[in-house]
Amino acid sequence: MRKRTLSRTKLALVAVFILARAAFAAPNNQQQPKAQARHVDVVIALDTSSSMDGLIDSARQKLWDIVLLLGKAEPQPILRVGLISYGNTNYDSSVGWVRKDSDLTTDLDTIYSKLFALKTMGGTEYVARAVRDATTQMQWDQDPKSLKIVFVAGNEPADQDPVIPVESAVQDAREKGIYVNAIYCGQPNNGEAVGWQHVASLGKGRYAAIDQNRVVAIATPMDDELNKLSGELNKTYVAYGATGADKAANQRAQDANAHSQGAHVAASRAAAKGSAVYSNEEWDLVDARKKGKVNIATMPPAAMPEPMRAMQPAQREAYVAEKAHEREAIQKRIADVNARREEYIKAKKKAGGPKDAAFDDAVMGAIQGQAESAGYRFAK
């Protein structure tokens, strides 16, 4: 009888201990909420004067490699990209031949479509004006912990703006916490290179002199498989809202644009689409549900795609959940195939030896370095 009493006493003590530990732990949990993802905002300012076709082609070919790099960052950021073009005689001279092609956006397909819309034409290139507009005309994230980066690329003297000193434009960017990286499209021993180095130094960014016409293009045996998986991934998107159908069509159009640059570019896009930073919550119900942007149960039928309109709330949830499950499976296959692709590319580059810097070398090296300084980690 005494043994039974002791056992009950022990059980009671254990229960009290568990409850006490939970009571003490609860306030700590409330004080330490899950950290919100931080923004990485990147603005690319491209010279679109008549000699810069190679630079634009480089950006078209390498954007998805840049996206994929940030898709591997830990903790996972929210990536937004903005686009500015300058130095084109078709642009408004009263604002220094500078044009904001796209504000910062998570809609990376829109950025890609804007890159393909760029045309070169004559022009006077004002680097200071491009940096100023990147600083003042973009809706930068206001969290002081967010990473803000500008890349300005061109081939004319960086200090030729007669109205705005490039030093003051770069200083204004730095005061707003924006890194300014300078990519000079020319030989590093040219006298003009010094001005571009000065821009990078003032902007706490990186400088690179590149051959804008050189793009490292390595085809792999995995490219075709990745491109097929990209098409399968598209089938998991559930377009909603007034712009959903158009956005889905644009996704397919940008697949075609990437493929027009070569199977290796389309493969890079496929890999980027499989990453977490490629998110389309503004038009896709799978991403919107994941980000808590919509309530599928109460959504008006007119805002849904045709197959969902006659469904009951529970059926809608099940339908989108199934698409999410399919997407996760395809994304895992993409990641596995792309890992083999990257090993293949790494081996090819190593066998080829060192070469002159290209656009992607300059951009990706700067982004990774500046992201690491902000606390992001990348797998070696």
N, C-alpha and C positions, 0 to 999 in steps of 0.2 A: 504493500500500500504506500509506504514511504517513497519507494522508487518511482511509482507513478506520479506522486506529488512533485518530486524533484524534476521529473521530465516535463511536467506541465509548467513548472516554474522556469525552467530553461527555455522552453518555447516562448513563454511570455516575454522573457528578457530579450530573446532574439527579435521578436516582433517590435518591441519598444526601440531596440537599436536601429532596425531598418527604418522605422517611421521617423526617428530622430535624424538619421542620416539624410533621408529624403527632405525633411524640413529644412535642414541646413543647406542642402544642395540647391533647393529651388531658387532662393534669392540669387545665388551665383549664376544660375542658368539664365535668369532674367536680366542680370547685369551684363551678360556676355552673349548678346544675340548673334545669330549667324551673320558674318560679314557680307555686305553687299558687293557685287562685282564692280570693279572700277573700270572707268572708260580708258581706252587708248584711242585718242583722236589723231588722225593723220591727214594732213593736207598736202597734196602734190601739186606744185605749180610748174607747168611745162611751157617752155619757149616754143611757140608755134610759128616762128618766122620760117622763111622758105627753105632753110637748110636743115630743118629739124625733123624731117620725116622719120629718120632713124631713131631718134629719141622717142617719138610717139609710138613707133612699132615696138620698141623695147618695153615701154610701159604696158602695151597691150599684151605682150608675150609673158611678162613677168609679174603682173598684178597678183595672179593666183598663188604664185610661190610666196609672195609677201603675206597674203592672207593666211596661207597654210602655216607659215612660221609663227604668226601670232596665235593660231589655233593650237599650238603646242605649248604656249606659255602657261605657267602655273604661278599664282591662281589664274583661272580663266578670265580674261578681260571681256568687256563689251567693246568690240571694234567698230569705229565709224571712220569713214573715209570721205574727204572732200576733194574737189578738183577745181583748179584755176588754170587758165591758159593766158598767155600774154605774148606781146610782140607781133601781132597779126594785123596787117593793114586793113582788114575787114572789120576790125573792132573799133569802138568809139575812141577817137583821138582825144576827146575832152577828158577822159579818165585815164589817159596814158596807155591806150591799147591793151587793157587788162579786162578779162571777163571771168566772172564766177560761173563755172559750168554746173557745179552742184555744191550745195551746202553739205556739211557733215551728215552722213546718213549710215544706217546699218544696212540699207538696201544696196548691196554690193553689185547686183546686176544692173542697177541704174548707173552706177559709176562706170561700169564696163561699157555700157551702151554709149555713155558720153565720151569715153576714150575713142570709140570707133567713129564718133561723129566729128572728131577734131580734124581740121584741114590746115595745111600750112599756106602762108601767103606773106611774102615780103616782110616789112615791119621794122619797128624800132623797139628794142627790148629794154624795158625799164625794170630791173630786178627789184629796186626799192619799192616800186608801185605794187609789184606782185606780192612782196612780203607784207606790205601795209594792208592790202586787201585780205590776204590770208589771216592776218591778225584781227582786223576790225569787221570784216564782212561775214565771217563764219560764226555759227552758234556753238562756240566751244563749251564743253562741259565745265560747270562752275565748281565742281568738287576740287579742292586744292590737291587732293591725292591723285587725281586723274593725270595721265601722261599725255602731253600735247606736243605734237611734232609737225614741223613744216619741212618739206623738201622743195628747194627751188633749183631748177636745172636750166642751163642755157649756155650759149657760146659767145656772147658779147661781153664787153667790160661790165662789171657789176655795179660800177659807180657812175654810169652815164645819164642817170635821171637828172634833168636840169631843175626840177622842182623839189624833190624829196631826197635829202641825203640818205644813202643806204644805211649809214651808221644809226641815224635816228629811227628808221623803220625797224631795224633789227633790235635796237635797244627797247623799243616799245613792245616788241614781241617777248623779249626776255622778261620785262617787267610784268607781263601777264603769264609768266611761267611756261612759255612756249620755246622749245628747242628749234633752232634754225639750222638746217643742214644744207650745204652748198655743193652742187654737182656741176662741175665745169666740163663742158663737152669740147674738149680740145687737148692738145699736148700739155703735159704738166710743166714743161719748160717754157711755155709761152708767157709773155709778160702779163697778159690778162689774167693768168691763173692766180697771181698774187691777190687781186681784188676779191676773188672767190674764196681764197683762203681766209682773208680778212673777215668776210661775211660769216663763215663758219666759226671762226674764233670768237667774234663778238656774240654770236648766237649760241655759244656753248655747245655747238653741234659738231658734225664731222664734215670734212672736206674730201672730195674725190675728184680726180680728173679721169674722164672716161672717153672711150671711143663710142659715140652714141650709135654707130652703125654696127657695132659688134654685139651679138647676142649668143650666149652659150646655149646651144640647142642639142640636147642629148635624147635621142629616141631610145625607148626601152621595150623589151618584150612584154611588159605589163601594160603598156599604153592602151591597147585595144580592150583589154578586160576592164580597165578603169572606165573607159568611155561607155562600155555597155552598162556598167553599174551605175553610171551617171544617169543614163536613160531610165533605168529601173527606179532610181531614187525619185525622179520627177513624178512617177506614178503615185507616190505616197503623199504628194501635196494636195491639200484640200482648200481650194481658193474660195474666199468669202468676201463679202462687201462689194461696193461699187467698182473697185479697181481690181478685184481679185483675178478675173479672167484675163485682163490685160497684163497683169504682173506675171501670171503663169505663162502666158505667151512670150513675154519678154525673157523669162528664164530659158525657154527653149531657144529663143533667138540668140541669147548670149552663149549658149552651148555651141550653136552654129558658128558664131563669131570666133570663139576660141578654136574651134576645129579648123577654121580658115587659116589660122596661124600655124597649124601643124598638129599632128596627133599628140605630140608631147605637151603642147600648151593645153589642149583639151583634157589630157590626163591630169595636169596640174590643177585645172579647174575642178575636175571630178574629185580630186583629193581634198581640195578646199571646201567643196560642197558637203563633204562628209565630216567636216570639222564643226566644233561648237560655235565658232564665230560667224559662220554662215547661217544667219537667222532671218526668217521672213515673217515675223509675227504680225506685221501690218496687213498681210493678205492671206496667210496660210493658217488654217485652224489648228494644225498640229503644233506649230511653234507658238501660236497665240495662246493655246491652252496650257502649254508648258510654262510660258512666262506669266500666266495669270491675267492675260489681257482681255479674255472674253468669258462669258458664261454661256456655254453651249445650250444648256437646258432652257434658258429664257431668250435666246437669240430669235429675232423675227425670221420666219421662214424665207422671206424675200432676200435676206442677207446671206442665205446658205446656197451651196451648189444644188443643182436639181435633184441628185439622188437623196439628199437629206431632208428635203422640204416636207415630205409626207411622213417622216419618222417621228416617233414618240421621243420625249427627252432621253429616256434610258437608251433607246436605240441610237440616238445621235452620239451620246457619250461612247457607246461601244464601238461605233463606226470609226470615230476619230482615234480612239485608243488603239484599235487594230492597225490603223495607218501608222500611228506612232511606233507600234511594235515592229511593223514591217520596216520602217525607216531605220530604227536602231540596228536591226539585223543587217541591213544593206550598208549602213555606215561602218559597222564592224568589219564587214568584208572589204570595204574600201580601205580602211586603215591597215588591214593585214596585207593587202596587195600593194598599197603604197609604201609600206615599210620595206618590202622587197625591191620596189622601184628605187627608193632612195639609196639603198645599199648598192644597187647597180650603178646609179649615177655617181655616187661617191667613189666607187672603184674606177670608173671611167675618168673622172676628173683627176684622180691621183695619178693614173697612168699617163694622162696628157701633160702633166707638169704645169708650172705657173704660166699665166698669160696676163695680158693687159686687163685692167679692171673694166667691168661692164656695169650697166645700170643696176641690175639686181644685186651685184656685189656691194655697190655703194649704199643702196637703200636698206638691204637686209642687215648688213653689218651695223649700220647706224641704229636701226630699230632695235636690234637685239641688245646692243650696248646700252642704249638709253632705257630700254625696258628693264634690263638687269639692275641699272642704277636706281630704278624706281621700285625694286623689290621683286620683280618677276624672275622666275627661274625657267631655264630651258634644258631639256635632256641633252646630255653630251653624246 
